Amino acid sequence: MLVNENAYHREHDENTKFDRLKEYGELIAAIVSGILILIGWAIQTNQGNAAAALFISAFLIGGYAKAKEGIEETLEERKLNVELLMVFAAIGSGIIGYWIEGAILIFIFALSGALETFTLNKSQRELSALMELQPEEASLLKDGNEIRVHVSSLEIGDMIAVRPGERIPTDGEIASGTTSIDQAAITGESIPVEKKAEDTVFAGTVNINGSITVKVTKNSDQTLFQKIIKLVQSAQSEKSPSQQFIEKFEGTYVKGVLIAVALMMILPHFLLGWSFNESFYRAMVLMVVASPCALVASITPATLSAISNGARNGLLFKGGVHLEKLSKLKVIAFDKTGTLTKGEPVVTDVKISKNADEAEVFKALLSIENQSNHPLAKAIVSYIEKKYPSLHPEMLDVQEQSGFGVTAKWKNEMWSVGKPVAENEEVNQMTAFGLERAHEGKTIVYVKNDSGIAAVLSLQDVLRKDAVQAIDELKKAGIHTVMLTGDNESTAQSVASAARVDQFISECLPDDKVAEVKKLGKKYGHTAMIGDGINDAPALAAASVGIAMGEGTDVALETADVVLMKNDLTKLKKAIEVSRKMDKIVKQNIIFSMSVIALLICSNFLQVLDLPLGVIGHEGSTILVILNGLRLLR
């Protein structure tokens, strides 16, 4: 088993090195090609032969990867593609003596291909990083001994030990022990969940404060964590309708141009009495003017300008296709924890018993909770330190009390922090306060001493300051808003009401979020999902546009198509505005460039267009659409 694992890792490392060499190699080749073109252009007047050699070198260096890709794809799928058309157009321009134009065509296409390869491979590397978050080893309990084994060797029914601070290596059921589990990686819940015997635990989650024995219920490749990875891979492999349309259009366009060029070489010579040289010349001009250089320029400069505009405004767009989809959004689904909310609990309400001294209660509570790493304890300590900056914690012998929380002796009294246990008149009054806050979706903590419950605190993961403003702006833009969360219905209801979202869906696991996003897509059309955690990654990938918070996990950031770099939800409106403006400009450019290409083709056929005018028309239209795209920089 160990030998096979080592072999797998060696093979994985070799594949990773190959992918990185490929992505950087293409980018370097494109840059070198561009430099050679610039040098050739600068010296072509005085040193024509040297310039021609440079242009040919630019052809070979920049065009190799795309030519190879185009040929392989054509042989594999048995259909022509734009890669081959670009190569043919560049060669055609060289045949009639216009090497620089052919080299520029190659350079533009090579650069776009290199960036596409770079982005794809980077995404795959981050997916590999996600896979590494699941522990590789587990502590197997066998015949009274504890043995460290690889997770893949675990079988259903095995018993494993998980200590405080360790990640749970596989899905299972607690056989013995009680603890708190941080399930943020799976459900997105910001507050750890109390777990006891017979409760289910998931691989990749963190055991916080108790030693537990877990009975394995699923093989390592069938865990919920692995399901998240598979969902991301599946969603990323799905092609959008626009992608499918573009691919079909590419094949049709290439066939049409090549057939037209072939016919132009032959038919005018026999039907119209043109000389063979004239027919060949017109065919080469057609190859040049019909090349999609202006079409490429219709999209790329506008996309880069929009991306630059977004970067200045705290937005990271990962490509033009995502910007295009943003302009068509009808609904946005929000994760709750870390997206609409801050992702950490804060004390929202406090009730002190009429029989207790407030300062004494807070002093005892501070001393007890200061010795815990539990998120609730940290929130309580932070609250007390702000309210009573003069109070300082004392060192106490704090112990965990099963079924309640933690206990400690302070000033000859036993104090407990956790759940209520006693029932008398004072307790009922205090628990009534707690039940009321619990119905609002808040987490309740009771502070008890020998006299009864001395205080009740409620905690909640509070909304971001900009959440309500962002939701209101999206509604005004005609976008339906939905909150998806792993929290229970009462908590979800409370947050959804405060954020003013149109709809909420509670108790969502990662695959539930994917299903809900797909349902929203069928109902409304183009859908966006915004989140920050590992558990959000499948839904981000499944949505038309995935949007990640800038402080989110690496996996969410890499899976997403758009990143809010400053965690500012109000930037969503700016993102949509930029995308809609880009969509408008791209449409203008496409219509204009296609019209120019049609005009040039007709003029060439009527023999009123010579190559120099064809070059001017072709390159002039390219420059105009580039300038139009650059308007997005403003």
C-alpha positions as CSV (number, residue, x, y, z in Angstrom):
1,M,0.0,0.0,0.0
2,L,2.8,2.5,1.0
3,V,4.7,1.7,-2.2
4,N,1.7,2.3,-4.4
5,E,1.0,5.6,-2.6
6,N,4.6,6.8,-3.1
7,A,4.4,5.8,-6.8
8,Y,1.1,7.8,-7.1
9,H,2.7,10.9,-5.5
10,R,5.7,10.6,-7.8
11,E,3.5,10.4,-10.9
12,H,1.3,13.2,-9.6
13,D,4.4,15.4,-9.1
14,E,5.7,14.6,-12.6
15,N,2.3,15.5,-14.1
16,T,2.2,18.7,-12.2
17,K,5.7,19.7,-13.5
18,F,4.6,18.9,-17.0
19,D,1.4,21.0,-16.7
20,R,3.4,24.0,-15.4
21,L,6.0,23.6,-18.1
22,K,3.2,23.6,-20.7
23,E,1.4,26.7,-19.4
24,Y,4.5,28.8,-18.9
25,G,6.0,27.5,-22.1
26,E,3.0,28.7,-24.2
27,L,3.1,32.1,-22.5
28,I,6.8,32.5,-23.0
29,A,6.5,31.5,-26.7
30,A,3.7,34.1,-27.2
31,I,5.8,36.9,-25.6
32,V,8.9,35.9,-27.6
33,S,6.8,35.9,-30.8
34,G,5.5,39.5,-29.9
35,I,9.1,40.7,-29.3
36,L,10.3,39.3,-32.7
37,I,7.4,41.0,-34.4
38,L,8.3,44.4,-32.9
39,I,11.9,44.0,-33.9
40,G,11.0,43.0,-37.4
41,W,8.6,45.9,-37.8
42,A,11.3,48.3,-36.6
43,I,14.0,47.1,-39.1
44,Q,11.8,46.0,-42.1
45,T,12.5,49.3,-44.1
46,N,16.3,48.9,-44.1
47,Q,16.7,45.2,-43.6
48,G,13.9,43.4,-45.3
49,N,15.4,40.0,-45.4
50,A,16.3,40.1,-41.7
51,A,12.8,41.3,-40.9
52,A,11.2,38.5,-42.9
53,A,13.4,36.0,-41.0
54,L,12.1,37.5,-37.7
55,F,8.5,37.2,-38.9
56,I,9.0,33.6,-39.9
57,S,10.5,32.9,-36.5
58,A,7.5,34.6,-34.9
59,F,5.3,32.3,-36.9
60,L,7.1,29.1,-35.8
61,I,7.6,30.1,-32.1
62,G,4.2,31.6,-31.4
63,G,2.1,29.3,-33.7
64,Y,3.6,25.9,-32.9
65,A,1.3,25.2,-29.8
66,K,-1.9,26.4,-31.5
67,A,-1.1,24.7,-34.8
68,K,-0.4,21.4,-32.9
69,E,-3.6,21.8,-30.9
70,G,-5.6,22.6,-34.0
71,I,-4.3,19.6,-36.0
72,E,-4.7,17.2,-33.1
73,E,-8.3,18.4,-32.4
74,T,-9.1,18.1,-36.1
75,L,-7.8,14.6,-36.3
76,E,-9.5,13.5,-33.1
77,E,-12.9,15.2,-33.6
78,R,-12.8,15.1,-37.5
79,K,-13.9,18.7,-37.8
80,L,-12.1,22.0,-38.6
81,N,-11.5,24.7,-36.0
82,V,-10.6,28.3,-35.6
83,E,-7.0,27.4,-34.6
84,L,-6.4,26.0,-38.1
85,L,-8.1,28.9,-39.8
86,M,-5.9,31.4,-38.0
87,V,-2.8,29.4,-39.0
88,F,-4.0,29.2,-42.6
89,A,-4.8,32.9,-42.7
90,A,-1.3,33.7,-41.4
91,I,0.3,31.5,-43.9
92,G,-1.9,33.0,-46.7
93,S,-0.8,36.5,-45.8
94,G,2.8,35.3,-45.9
95,I,2.4,33.7,-49.3
96,I,1.3,37.1,-50.8
97,G,4.1,38.9,-49.0
98,Y,2.4,40.3,-45.9
99,W,4.4,38.5,-43.2
100,I,3.8,41.1,-40.4
101,E,0.0,40.7,-40.6
102,G,0.3,36.9,-40.4
103,A,2.7,37.1,-37.5
104,I,0.3,39.4,-35.6
105,L,-2.5,37.0,-36.2
106,I,-0.4,34.2,-34.7
107,F,0.7,36.4,-31.8
108,I,-2.9,37.3,-30.7
109,F,-4.1,33.8,-30.9
110,A,-1.0,32.3,-29.1
111,L,-1.3,34.8,-26.2
112,S,-5.0,34.1,-25.7
113,G,-4.3,30.3,-25.7
114,A,-1.5,30.6,-23.2
115,L,-3.6,32.5,-20.8
116,E,-6.4,30.0,-21.1
117,T,-4.0,27.1,-20.4
118,F,-2.5,29.0,-17.4
119,T,-6.0,29.6,-15.9
120,L,-7.1,26.0,-16.4
121,N,-4.0,24.4,-14.9
122,K,-4.1,26.8,-11.9
123,S,-7.6,25.8,-11.1
124,Q,-6.6,22.1,-11.3
125,R,-3.8,22.7,-8.8
126,E,-6.1,24.3,-6.3
127,L,-8.5,21.4,-6.6
128,S,-5.6,19.2,-5.7
129,A,-5.0,21.4,-2.7
130,L,-8.6,20.8,-1.6
131,M,-8.0,17.0,-1.8
132,E,-5.0,17.3,0.5
133,L,-7.2,18.9,3.3
134,Q,-8.6,15.4,4.1
135,P,-6.2,13.7,6.5
136,E,-4.1,10.9,4.9
137,E,-3.8,8.9,8.1
138,A,-6.0,7.7,10.9
139,S,-5.5,6.2,14.4
140,L,-7.1,2.7,14.1
141,L,-8.1,0.9,17.3
142,K,-7.4,-2.8,17.0
143,D,-7.0,-5.5,19.7
144,G,-6.5,-2.8,22.3
145,N,-3.8,-1.1,20.4
146,E,-3.7,2.2,18.4
147,I,-2.2,1.9,14.9
148,R,-1.5,4.7,12.5
149,V,-2.8,3.6,9.1
150,H,-3.5,5.2,5.7
151,V,-7.2,6.4,5.4
152,S,-7.7,4.3,2.2
153,S,-7.1,1.1,4.2
154,L,-10.0,1.8,6.6
155,E,-13.0,-0.4,6.3
156,I,-16.6,0.1,7.3
157,G,-17.0,-0.9,10.9
158,D,-13.5,0.0,12.0
159,M,-13.0,2.0,15.1
160,I,-10.7,5.1,15.0
161,A,-9.6,7.5,17.7
162,V,-9.8,11.3,17.1
163,R,-8.1,13.7,19.6
164,P,-8.9,17.4,20.2
165,G,-7.6,19.6,17.4
166,E,-7.4,16.8,14.8
167,R,-9.4,16.7,11.6
168,I,-11.7,13.7,11.3
169,P,-10.3,11.4,8.6
170,T,-13.5,9.8,7.3
171,D,-17.3,9.9,7.7
172,G,-18.5,8.0,10.7
173,E,-20.6,7.7,13.8
174,I,-19.4,8.6,17.3
175,A,-19.1,5.4,19.3
176,S,-18.0,7.0,22.6
177,G,-17.2,10.4,23.9
178,T,-18.6,13.9,23.6
179,T,-17.1,16.9,21.9
180,S,-17.7,20.0,19.7
181,I,-17.1,19.7,16.0
182,D,-16.2,22.6,13.7
183,Q,-18.2,21.7,10.6
184,A,-17.6,24.9,8.7
185,A,-15.8,23.1,5.9
186,I,-18.9,21.0,5.2
187,T,-22.0,22.9,6.3
188,G,-20.7,26.4,6.6
189,E,-22.0,26.8,10.2
190,S,-19.9,29.3,12.0
191,I,-20.6,27.9,15.5
192,P,-19.3,24.4,16.4
193,V,-21.9,21.7,16.9
194,E,-22.1,19.6,20.0
195,K,-21.7,15.9,19.2
196,K,-22.3,12.8,21.4
197,A,-22.6,9.0,20.9
198,E,-24.4,7.9,17.8
199,D,-24.1,11.4,16.1
200,T,-22.7,11.5,12.6
201,V,-19.4,13.2,11.9
202,F,-17.8,14.1,8.5
203,A,-14.3,13.8,7.1
204,G,-12.5,17.1,6.9
205,T,-14.2,18.6,10.0
206,V,-12.3,19.5,13.1
207,N,-12.7,17.9,16.6
208,I,-12.3,20.8,19.0
209,N,-12.3,19.8,22.6
210,G,-13.0,16.1,23.3
211,S,-11.4,12.8,22.6
212,I,-13.8,10.6,20.7
213,T,-14.0,7.1,19.2
214,V,-15.5,7.0,15.8
215,K,-17.0,4.0,13.9
216,V,-16.3,4.2,10.2
217,T,-19.5,4.2,8.1
218,K,-18.2,5.0,4.6
219,N,-15.1,4.2,2.6
220,S,-12.6,7.0,2.1
221,D,-13.6,7.6,-1.5
222,Q,-17.3,7.8,-0.6
223,T,-17.2,10.5,2.1
224,L,-19.1,13.8,1.9
225,F,-15.7,15.6,1.5
226,Q,-14.9,13.5,-1.6
227,K,-18.4,14.2,-2.9
228,I,-17.6,17.9,-2.7
229,I,-14.6,17.4,-4.9
230,K,-16.5,15.3,-7.4
231,L,-19.3,17.9,-7.6
232,V,-16.7,20.7,-8.3
233,Q,-15.1,18.6,-11.0
234,S,-18.4,17.7,-12.6
235,A,-19.8,21.2,-12.6
236,Q,-16.5,22.6,-14.0
237,S,-16.7,20.1,-16.9
238,E,-20.2,21.2,-17.9
239,K,-20.3,23.5,-20.9
240,S,-22.7,26.4,-20.9
241,P,-25.1,26.9,-23.9
242,S,-23.0,29.9,-25.0
243,Q,-19.8,27.7,-25.1
244,Q,-21.6,25.1,-27.2
245,F,-22.9,27.7,-29.6
246,I,-19.4,29.2,-30.0
247,E,-17.9,25.8,-30.8
248,K,-20.6,25.1,-33.4
249,F,-20.1,28.6,-34.9
250,E,-16.4,28.1,-35.1
251,G,-16.7,24.9,-37.1
252,T,-19.2,26.5,-39.5
253,Y,-17.1,29.7,-39.9
254,V,-13.9,27.8,-40.7
255,K,-15.6,25.5,-43.2
256,G,-17.3,28.4,-44.9
257,V,-14.1,30.5,-45.3
258,L,-11.9,27.6,-46.5
259,I,-14.6,26.5,-49.0
260,A,-14.9,30.1,-50.2
261,V,-11.1,30.4,-50.6
262,A,-10.9,27.1,-52.5
263,L,-13.8,28.2,-54.8
264,M,-12.1,31.6,-55.3
265,M,-9.0,29.9,-56.6
266,I,-10.9,28.0,-59.3
267,L,-14.3,29.3,-60.3
268,P,-13.4,32.9,-61.3
269,H,-10.7,31.5,-63.6
270,F,-13.2,29.3,-65.5
271,L,-16.5,31.2,-65.1
272,L,-15.4,34.9,-65.1
273,G,-12.3,34.6,-67.3
274,W,-9.9,35.7,-64.6
275,S,-6.3,34.7,-65.0
276,F,-5.1,32.0,-62.6
277,N,-2.7,34.5,-60.9
278,E,-5.6,36.9,-60.3
279,S,-7.8,34.1,-58.9
280,F,-5.1,32.9,-56.6
281,Y,-4.3,36.5,-55.5
282,R,-8.0,37.1,-54.8
283,A,-8.2,33.9,-52.8
284,M,-5.2,34.9,-50.7
285,V,-6.8,38.3,-50.1
286,L,-10.0,36.6,-49.0
287,M,-8.0,34.4,-46.6
288,V,-6.6,37.5,-45.0
289,V,-9.7,39.8,-44.9
290,A,-11.9,36.9,-43.7
291,S,-9.6,36.0,-40.8
292,P,-11.2,36.6,-37.5
293,C,-8.6,39.1,-36.2
294,A,-11.2,41.9,-35.8
295,L,-13.6,39.4,-34.2
296,V,-10.9,38.4,-31.6
297,A,-10.1,42.1,-31.0
298,S,-13.9,42.7,-30.5
299,I,-13.8,40.7,-27.3
300,T,-10.2,40.6,-25.9
301,P,-9.4,44.3,-25.4
302,A,-12.9,45.0,-24.0
303,T,-12.5,42.0,-21.6
304,L,-9.0,43.2,-20.4
305,S,-10.3,46.7,-20.0
306,A,-13.3,45.5,-18.0
307,I,-11.0,43.3,-15.8
308,S,-8.7,46.3,-15.2
309,N,-11.7,48.5,-14.3
310,G,-12.9,45.8,-11.9
311,A,-9.5,45.5,-10.3
312,R,-9.4,49.2,-9.5
313,N,-12.8,48.7,-7.8
314,G,-12.0,45.6,-5.7
315,L,-13.3,43.1,-8.3
316,L,-11.4,40.2,-9.8
317,F,-12.9,38.9,-13.0
318,K,-11.4,35.6,-14.3
319,G,-12.5,35.9,-17.9
320,G,-14.8,37.5,-20.4
321,V,-17.3,34.6,-20.5
322,H,-18.0,35.3,-16.8
323,L,-18.5,39.0,-17.4
324,E,-20.9,38.2,-20.2
325,K,-22.9,35.9,-18.0
326,L,-23.0,38.5,-15.2
327,S,-24.8,40.9,-17.5
328,K,-27.6,38.4,-17.9
329,L,-28.1,37.5,-14.2
330,K,-31.7,37.1,-13.0
331,V,-31.0,35.6,-9.5
332,I,-28.1,35.5,-6.9
333,A,-27.8,32.9,-4.2
334,F,-25.9,33.9,-1.1
335,D,-24.2,31.7,1.4
336,K,-24.9,32.9,4.9
337,T,-21.8,32.4,7.1
338,G,-18.9,34.5,6.1
339,T,-20.8,36.0,3.2
340,L,-23.9,37.8,4.4
341,T,-22.6,37.5,8.0
342,K,-19.2,38.1,9.4
343,G,-18.6,34.4,10.1
344,E,-18.0,34.7,13.8
345,P,-20.4,34.9,16.8
346,V,-20.8,38.0,18.9
347,V,-22.8,38.6,22.1
348,T,-26.1,40.3,21.2
349,D,-28.1,40.1,24.4
350,V,-27.4,39.8,28.1
351,K,-29.7,39.3,31.1
352,I,-28.3,39.3,34.6
353,S,-30.3,37.8,37.5
354,K,-31.8,40.3,39.9
355,N,-30.1,38.3,42.7
356,A,-26.6,38.5,41.2
357,D,-24.0,41.3,41.0
358,E,-23.3,42.1,37.4
359,A,-19.6,42.8,37.9
360,E,-19.1,39.6,39.9
361,V,-20.8,37.6,37.2
362,F,-18.7,39.0,34.4
363,K,-15.5,38.6,36.5
364,A,-16.3,34.9,37.0
365,L,-17.4,34.4,33.4
366,L,-14.2,36.1,32.1
367,S,-12.0,33.9,34.2
368,I,-13.7,30.7,33.1
369,E,-14.1,31.5,29.4
370,N,-10.6,33.0,29.0
371,Q,-9.2,29.5,29.3
372,S,-11.1,28.1,26.3
373,N,-10.5,28.2,22.6
374,H,-14.1,27.6,21.7
375,P,-15.5,30.4,19.4
376,L,-18.4,31.1,21.8
377,A,-15.9,31.5,24.6
378,K,-13.8,33.9,22.6
379,A,-16.8,36.0,21.7
380,I,-17.9,36.2,25.4
381,V,-14.4,37.2,26.4
382,S,-14.2,39.9,23.7
383,Y,-17.6,41.3,24.9
384,I,-16.6,41.5,28.5
385,E,-13.2,43.0,27.8
386,K,-15.0,45.8,25.8
387,K,-17.7,46.4,28.4
388,Y,-15.4,46.1,31.5
389,P,-11.9,47.0,30.3
390,S,-10.7,47.1,34.0
391,L,-11.6,43.5,34.6
392,H,-8.8,40.9,34.4
393,P,-9.2,37.1,34.4
394,E,-8.0,34.9,37.2
395,M,-6.4,31.5,36.7
396,L,-9.0,28.8,37.6
397,D,-9.1,25.0,37.4
398,V,-11.7,24.7,34.6
399,Q,-13.3,21.3,33.9
400,E,-15.7,20.1,31.3
401,Q,-19.0,19.0,32.6
402,S,-20.8,16.5,30.2
403,G,-24.2,17.7,29.2
404,F,-23.7,21.3,30.4
405,G,-20.5,22.9,29.4
406,V,-17.5,23.9,31.6
407,T,-17.3,24.4,35.4
408,A,-14.9,26.0,37.8
409,K,-14.7,27.0,41.4
410,W,-14.6,30.7,42.0
411,K,-14.8,32.4,45.4
412,N,-15.9,29.2,47.1
413,E,-18.8,28.7,44.6
414,M,-19.1,26.3,41.7
415,W,-19.8,28.2,38.4
416,S,-20.9,26.6,35.2
417,V,-21.2,28.0,31.7
418,G,-23.4,26.1,29.2
419,K,-26.9,24.8,29.2
420,P,-29.6,25.1,31.9
421,V,-30.2,22.2,34.3
422,A,-32.2,23.3,37.3
423,E,-35.9,24.2,37.5
424,N,-37.1,26.8,40.0
425,E,-38.9,30.1,39.8
426,E,-35.7,32.1,39.1
427,V,-34.5,29.6,36.5
428,N,-37.9,29.8,34.6
429,Q,-37.7,33.5,34.4
430,M,-34.1,33.4,33.1
431,T,-34.8,30.5,30.7
432,A,-37.8,32.4,29.3
433,F,-35.4,35.1,28.2
434,G,-33.2,32.4,26.6
435,L,-36.0,30.6,24.8
436,E,-37.2,33.9,23.4
437,R,-33.8,34.6,21.9
438,A,-33.4,31.0,20.8
439,H,-36.6,31.4,18.7
440,E,-34.8,34.3,17.0
441,G,-32.1,31.9,15.8
442,K,-29.5,32.9,18.4
443,T,-27.2,30.6,20.4
444,I,-27.9,30.7,24.2
445,V,-25.3,30.4,27.0
446,Y,-26.4,30.1,30.6
447,V,-24.1,31.1,33.5
448,K,-25.0,29.2,36.7
449,N,-23.6,29.4,40.3
450,D,-24.8,27.7,43.6
451,S,-27.7,30.1,43.7
452,G,-29.1,29.3,40.3
453,I,-28.8,30.8,36.9
454,A,-26.9,34.1,37.3
455,A,-26.9,35.3,33.7
456,V,-28.1,34.4,30.2
457,L,-26.2,35.5,27.1
458,S,-27.3,35.1,23.5
459,L,-24.9,35.1,20.6
460,Q,-25.3,35.3,16.9
461,D,-23.3,35.6,13.7
462,V,-24.2,39.1,12.8
463,L,-24.7,40.6,9.4
464,R,-22.0,42.5,7.5
465,K,-22.6,46.2,7.5
466,D,-23.0,46.4,3.8
467,A,-25.2,43.3,3.4
468,V,-28.6,45.1,3.5
469,Q,-27.4,47.9,1.1
470,A,-26.1,45.3,-1.4
471,I,-29.4,43.3,-1.3
472,D,-31.5,46.4,-1.8
473,E,-29.3,47.5,-4.8
474,L,-29.6,44.1,-6.4
475,K,-33.4,44.2,-6.0
476,K,-33.6,47.6,-7.7
477,A,-31.6,46.1,-10.6
478,G,-34.3,43.4,-11.0
479,I,-32.3,40.5,-9.4
480,H,-34.0,38.0,-7.2
481,T,-32.0,37.2,-4.0
482,V,-31.8,33.9,-2.2
483,M,-29.9,32.8,0.9
484,L,-28.6,29.2,1.2
485,T,-27.3,28.0,4.6
486,G,-26.6,24.9,6.6
487,D,-28.1,26.5,9.7
488,N,-31.5,25.5,11.1
489,E,-34.7,27.2,10.0
490,S,-35.0,29.6,12.9
491,T,-31.5,30.9,12.5
492,A,-31.9,31.2,8.8
493,Q,-35.2,33.0,9.1
494,S,-33.7,35.5,11.5
495,V,-30.7,36.3,9.2
496,A,-32.9,36.3,6.1
497,S,-35.3,38.8,7.6
498,A,-32.5,41.1,8.7
499,A,-30.8,41.0,5.3
500,R,-34.1,41.4,3.5
501,V,-33.4,38.7,1.0
502,D,-36.4,37.5,-1.1
503,Q,-36.1,33.8,-0.2
504,F,-34.1,31.5,2.1
505,I,-33.4,27.8,2.2
506,S,-32.0,26.3,5.4
507,E,-30.2,23.1,6.4
508,C,-28.3,22.8,3.1
509,L,-25.4,20.5,2.8
510,P,-23.0,21.0,-0.2
511,D,-24.9,18.8,-2.6
512,D,-28.2,20.5,-1.5
513,K,-26.8,23.8,-2.4
514,V,-25.8,22.5,-5.9
515,A,-29.4,21.2,-6.3
516,E,-30.9,24.5,-5.2
517,V,-28.7,26.5,-7.5
518,K,-29.7,24.3,-10.5
519,K,-33.3,24.7,-9.6
520,L,-32.9,28.4,-9.5
521,G,-31.2,28.3,-12.9
522,K,-34.1,26.4,-14.4
523,K,-36.6,28.9,-12.9
524,Y,-34.9,32.2,-13.5
525,G,-32.2,31.6,-16.1
526,H,-28.6,32.8,-15.4
527,T,-27.7,32.3,-11.8
528,A,-24.9,33.5,-9.6
529,M,-23.7,31.9,-6.3
530,I,-21.6,33.9,-3.8
531,G,-19.8,32.2,-0.9
532,D,-16.5,31.9,0.9
533,G,-16.1,28.3,2.2
534,I,-15.0,24.9,1.0
535,N,-18.6,23.7,1.3
536,D,-19.6,26.5,-1.2
537,A,-17.2,25.4,-3.9
538,P,-19.6,22.9,-5.6
539,A,-22.4,25.4,-5.8
540,L,-20.0,28.1,-7.0
541,A,-18.9,25.8,-9.8
542,A,-22.5,24.8,-10.6
543,A,-23.8,28.4,-10.9
544,S,-23.7,30.3,-14.2
545,V,-21.3,32.7,-12.3
546,G,-19.5,31.7,-9.1
547,I,-18.6,34.7,-6.8
548,A,-16.2,34.3,-3.9
549,M,-15.5,36.6,-0.9
550,G,-11.8,37.8,-1.0
551,E,-11.1,36.4,2.5
552,G,-12.6,33.0,1.7
553,T,-10.9,29.7,1.4
554,D,-8.4,29.0,-1.4
555,V,-10.7,26.5,-2.9
556,A,-13.6,28.9,-3.1
557,L,-11.4,31.6,-4.6
558,E,-10.1,29.3,-7.3
559,T,-13.5,27.7,-8.1
560,A,-15.2,31.1,-8.4
561,D,-15.4,33.1,-11.6
562,V,-15.4,36.5,-9.8
563,V,-13.8,37.5,-6.5
564,L,-14.8,40.4,-4.3
565,M,-11.3,41.2,-3.2
566,K,-12.2,43.6,-0.3
567,N,-15.2,41.5,0.9
568,D,-17.4,44.4,0.0
569,L,-20.9,43.1,-1.1
570,T,-21.9,46.5,-2.5
571,K,-19.3,45.8,-5.3
572,L,-21.8,43.3,-6.7
573,K,-23.7,46.2,-8.3
574,K,-20.5,47.6,-9.8
575,A,-19.6,44.1,-11.2
576,I,-23.0,43.9,-12.9
577,E,-22.7,47.4,-14.3
578,V,-19.3,46.7,-15.8
579,S,-20.5,43.4,-17.2
580,R,-23.5,45.0,-18.8
581,K,-21.4,47.8,-20.3
582,M,-18.9,45.2,-21.7
583,D,-21.7,43.1,-23.1
584,K,-23.0,46.2,-25.0
585,I,-19.6,47.2,-26.3
586,V,-18.8,43.6,-27.4
587,K,-22.0,43.4,-29.3
588,Q,-21.2,46.7,-31.0
589,N,-17.8,45.4,-32.0
590,I,-19.0,42.1,-33.3
591,I,-21.6,43.7,-35.5
592,F,-19.1,46.3,-36.8
593,S,-16.3,43.8,-37.4
594,M,-18.6,41.3,-39.2
595,S,-20.0,44.1,-41.3
596,V,-16.5,45.2,-42.3
597,I,-15.5,41.6,-43.1
598,A,-18.6,41.2,-45.3
599,L,-17.8,44.5,-47.1
600,L,-14.2,43.6,-47.7
601,I,-15.1,40.1,-49.0
602,C,-17.7,41.6,-51.4
603,S,-15.2,44.3,-52.6
604,N,-12.6,41.6,-53.1
605,F,-14.9,39.5,-55.2
606,L,-15.8,42.6,-57.3
607,Q,-12.1,43.2,-57.9
608,V,-12.2,46.7,-56.5
609,L,-10.2,45.8,-53.4
610,D,-6.5,45.5,-53.7
611,L,-4.4,43.9,-50.9
612,P,-3.1,47.2,-49.4
613,L,-6.7,48.5,-49.1
614,G,-7.7,45.1,-47.7
615,V,-5.0,45.4,-45.1
616,I,-6.0,48.9,-44.2
617,G,-9.7,47.9,-44.0
618,H,-8.9,44.8,-42.0
619,E,-6.4,46.4,-39.6
620,G,-8.4,49.6,-39.4
621,S,-11.5,47.8,-38.2
622,T,-9.3,46.0,-35.7
623,I,-7.9,49.2,-34.3
624,L,-11.4,50.8,-34.1
625,V,-12.9,47.9,-32.2
626,I,-9.9,47.9,-29.8
627,L,-10.4,51.6,-29.1
628,N,-14.1,51.0,-28.5
629,G,-13.2,48.3,-26.0
630,L,-10.8,50.5,-24.2
631,R,-13.7,52.8,-23.2
632,L,-14.3,50.3,-20.4
633,L,-11.2,51.6,-18.7
634,R,-13.0,54.7,-17.7
